[in-house]
Amino acid sequence: MTAPNPPQVSAEMRRRVVISSTIGNALEWFDFTVFGLFAGVIAKHFFPADNPSNSLLLTFATFGIAFAARPIGGLVFGIYADKNGRKRAMIVMIMMMAVGTGLIGILPTYQAIGIAAPICVLLARLIQGFSAGGEFGSASAMLIEFAPPGRRGYYGSWQMVSQMLAFAIGASFAFTLSSRLSPEAFDSWGWRVPFILGVLIGPVGFYLRRAIDETPEFKALMATRGTVENSPLSDVIRQYPRELVTAFCMIAVGTAINYVAGVYITTYAVTELKLKLADAQFGLIVFSALNAVVVVFSGWLSDKIGRRNVLLPSVILYCILFYFMLSRLVANPTVENLYWLQATSLLLGMLAGPAPAAMSEIFPVRLRSTGVSLVYNLAVMLFGGLAPFINTWLVQSTGNKLAPVFYIFFAAAVGIVGFVLYREPPPAGLAKGDDNRSSAPSPAGG
């Protein structure tokens, strides 16, 4: 049975969806990523070891463990969103993230409660990971299903704007606190501030997400739900293996670059090259903010010239520039050279902009959140969450300060496989076999 045409959507509702999704996502990703930005002080308080390097490794391992919970959360929330709607899933997720973040902010340290402290940090990170697991798939589905025809790249790019803003906000907190507070105050209580403030994402996110409608394509799909069997996980694995592999590979390279540039390089500049933390954080603020503009442009450009024509050149050029800029920084570790290296992350913006649409539109509406959440979180767990730990281990074990280059090159090779497998969807942006092919836009546009 063919679903009826999706309900018409006003331009005002489309704007509301973009604004609420971007702000809500930024708040949630801020809470998830700020842990990595404060890795040094967290290592000292919760993972004391015989030397600072081992302590940092333990902290980055805990940072990475949260990503192990993300595929589980992605499946749970992806299936829930495909059965019950994107809006409901997104409200539950943001409330869970507030709980996990607040827990880190109030926990006593290892010196106060011993081994219970790192165990509680691990529990909080698992809660955060479970919540973040469903965010990308459901939020991306929400954005592109509200998009007018021919604008899914642009609308989907706002998912990545939120992540860039999260890094910028997190780095701003880290920079302000570390530069304005005395070392004693920052070490004692200053580092807790962003985690405690992160609790606010619960009520703020609930308010923002409650005010938007369910997506028109999902509403149309629900009209046939009584006659259409929907088993999202088994159906997407059985019917869309190529699409799953394609999306996994594309996300692998993007997330590797993201967590190396946005989390690892800041710590690397301080621990390996002895640069100031505030300088590294300032560069991250500037280029993350600039990327919020770049991703919108690249999403729009992908609507005009095709997703692969934006994605593939961006990855190749990034690899070349990352190698040269990291080599230059290692040879002469100055703040100026650090900023040149951080500037290469603008190519991450070119890569990230088309990604939500490229991944989401190759799956049909009834399987979209499940398919995207499954591969996104597996790729992020393997190539993103473990990136700081793996790169720290590579540098320490080999003694080669250029070791992060090998990690980026490997991830890029995986990504290129995805770009080769990627098949541009038809103009409607719907995957083969979609049970809801109609995606007629509102005359109001947006």
C-alpha positions, -999 to +999 in steps of 0.1 A: +000+000+000+013+034-010+013+060+017-006+093+012+013+124+004+030+139+034+012+167+052+021+202+040+046+221+062+047+258+068+079+278+063+076+288+100+076+252+112+107+244+090+125+273+106+115+262+140+127+227+133+161+239+121+166+263+151+154+238+178+174+209+162+206+229+160+204+244+195+193+211+211+220+191+193+246+216+201+238+214+238+238+176+237+271+173+218+286+200+241+279+178+271+294+147+254+326+163+240+336+186+269+349+155+288+377+152+262+386+189+264+391+186+302+410+153+299+441+166+316+424+177+349+400+147+349+430+124+346+446+139+377+415+138+399+399+105+388+427+083+373+459+089+393+487+067+380+524+063+384+531+089+357+510+115+339+511+097+306+495+066+320+469+087+338+461+104+305+458+071+287+433+059+313+412+090+309+412+087+271+402+051+275+372+061+296+365+088+269+365+060+244+344+035+265+315+059+262+315+052+225+309+015+232+275+024+246+267+044+215+258+016+191+235+001+217+218+035+223+217+041+186+199+008+180+174+014+209+166+049+199+168+043+162+143+015+164+121+036+187+123+066+164+113+045+134+084+030+153+072+059+174+086+091+158+117+112+157+103+138+181+097+115+211+131+098+208+149+132+208+132+144+239+142+112+259+177+114+247+184+150+257+171+143+292+194+113+296+224+134+285+217+159+313+218+132+339+251+118+328+268+152+325+255+164+358+269+133+375+304+141+363+301+176+376+293+166+412+314+135+417+339+134+445+375+127+433+396+096+437+413+112+467+379+115+484+362+081+477+389+060+461+381+035+433+344+045+434+353+077+417+366+063+384+338+038+384+312+065+387+329+085+359+327+054+337+289+050+346+283+087+337+301+083+304+281+052+295+249+071+302+261+099+279+272+074+252+238+057+253+220+090+249+243+104+222+240+071+203+205+079+189+210+116+184+226+117+150+202+093+133+170+108+147+181+144+143+193+139+108+161+122+098+141+150+114+160+177+094+160+161+060+124+149+063+113+186+068+135+198+039+120+210+006+130+190-025+165+197-037+176+212-003+183+181+018+221+187+018+215+223+032+190+212+058+210+182+069+241+203+073+225+220+103+231+188+122+268+193+117+265+230+126+253+219+160+284+197+164+308+225+154+290+249+178+294+222+205+331+221+201+333+260+200+312+263+231+332+236+249+365+251+239+353+286+250+345+273+284+379+255+286+397+286+274+379+311+297+382+290+328+418+280+323+429+315+314+408+335+339+411+313+370+442+307+390+457+272+385+446+263+420+410+274+414+407+258+380+421+225+395+398+227+425+364+236+411+367+255+378+368+224+356+334+213+371+315+244+358+307+232+322+295+198+335+272+214+361+259+239+336+253+210+312+224+199+334+205+227+319+202+209+286+175+188+301+148+214+306+160+236+277+161+207+253+127+194+264+112+229+258+127+232+223+119+197+211+083+197+225+075+227+204+081+210+170+059+187+149+066+152+139+081+150+104+057+150+075+072+119+059+069+100+091+033+111+096+025+099+061+042+066+069+021+062+100-010+062+079+000+028+065+016+014+097-014-008+103-008-026+071+030-025+068+052-048+089+081-028+104+111-046+118+137-019+114+169-038+125+164-070+106+150-052+075+178-027+072+205-054+076+188-078+051+177-053+025+204-025+026+238-041+031+255-019+005+240+012+020+252+002+055+288-003+043+287+029+023+275+050+053+299+033+077+329+041+055+319+077+050+314+083+087+347+065+096+369+092+079+348+121+091+348+110+127+385+102+127+393+137+115+368+152+139+381+137+171+418+140+161+413+177+152+388+186+179+399+166+209+434+150+205+454+178+189+446+201+218+461+176+243+489+167+219+500+203+216+504+206+253+518+172+263+541+165+233+550+200+221+548+219+254+526+247+240+501+265+262+467+249+267+449+283+263+465+288+229+454+254+217+419+260+230+417+294+214+425+279+180+398+253+184+373+280+193+380+300+162+381+272+136+351+254+151+331+286+148+343+291+112+333+255+104+298+262+115+296+284+084+316+261+061+293+231+068+262+250+057+280+261+025+292+226+017+257+211+024+242+237+000+269+230-026+262+193-025+226+200-034+240+217-065+268+195-077+263+162-059+274+148-026+304+128-038+318+157-058+321+176-025+331+147-002+359+130-021+381+161-029+377+173+007+392+141+021+421+140-003+430+176+002+427+173+040+452+144+041+478+163+021+475+195+042+474+176+076+507+159+067+524+191+058+511+212+086+518+186+113+553+181+100+558+219+101+545+220+137+567+192+149+597+208+133+589+242+148+564+240+176+550+275+176+515+288+182+514+301+146+521+267+132+496+251+156+469+274+142+479+265+106+474+228+116+440+236+132+430+255+101+431+223+081+399+213+100+380+237+078+381+208+052+363+188+078+335+213+074+335+206+037+333+169+044+307+171+072+282+194+055+268+168+030+272+138+053+239+138+071+219+140+038+243+115+020+238+089+048+201+095+055+186+097+021+200+063+009+177+046+035+138+046+033+118+065+058+107+034+078+143+024+084+161+057+083+168+063+120+178+027+126+201+024+095+219+057+102+222+052+139+236+017+135+264+026+112+271+060+125+277+048+161+298+018+150+320+040+129+323+067+156+331+040+183+359+025+162+373+055+144+363+084+166+360+075+203+392+055+203+411+082+183+426+101+212+437+069+229+451+053+198+470+084+188+484+089+223+495+053+223+510+056+188+531+086+197+543+072+230+551+037+218+568+047+185+584+080+197+572+094+163+554+127+167+540+123+132+522+091+141+487+108+139+493+111+101+491+073+097+459+072+116+443+099+094+456+082+062+441+048+072+407+064+080+408+083+046+414+050+027+383+035+044+363+067+036+373+065-001+359+030-003+326+045+009+326+072-017+332+046-044+303+025-032+280+055-028+252+058-053+235+092-056+198+088-048+171+099-072+160+135-071+133+128-045+161+116-022+145+083-014+162+049-013+151+019-034+121+001-021+108+031+000+073+025+011+067+062+013+081+077-020+059+108-019+078+137-004+058+166-018+069+198-003+048+226+012+040+254-013+052+277+015+088+265+008+113+271+035 
